[in-house]
Amino acid sequence: MSKQYISIPELANILGLSRIAVFKKVKNGQIKAVRIGRNYAIPRKYLDAITGKALSVSAKRQIDAAVRKTVNDYGEVLKRLGRE
């Protein structure tokens, strides 16, 4: 059975960041974590979202809107670049 939580050092290792950088992201609310005593634990269910393997619905909508805008604004240029 896998662990339900991962520690800040474990997440830092996964992300290739320092423990301090991950700790700051937790303190700023960029990474959801649970405080256990003096330590923080990151629920494993958030790992895909943190590592960028899963996108939220709002993030997908933002990306779709950005792609539509880019195609509308630069569609002809993109077509020409595709031919080269």
Residue pairs with C-beta under 8 A, 6 or more apart in sequence:
2 44
3 44
4 43
4 44
5 34
5 41
5 42
5 43
5 44
6 14
6 41
6 42
6 44
6 47
7 39
7 40
7 41
7 42
8 19
8 22
8 23
8 26
8 33
8 39
8 40
8 42
9 19
11 22
11 31
11 42
11 47
11 50
12 18
12 19
12 21
12 22
14 47
14 51
15 22
15 50
15 51
22 31
23 40
25 31
26 33
26 40
26 42
31 42
31 46
31 50
32 42
32 43
32 46
33 40
33 41
33 42
33 43
34 40
34 41
34 42
34 43
35 41
42 50
48 54
49 55
49 56
55 63
70 78
71 78
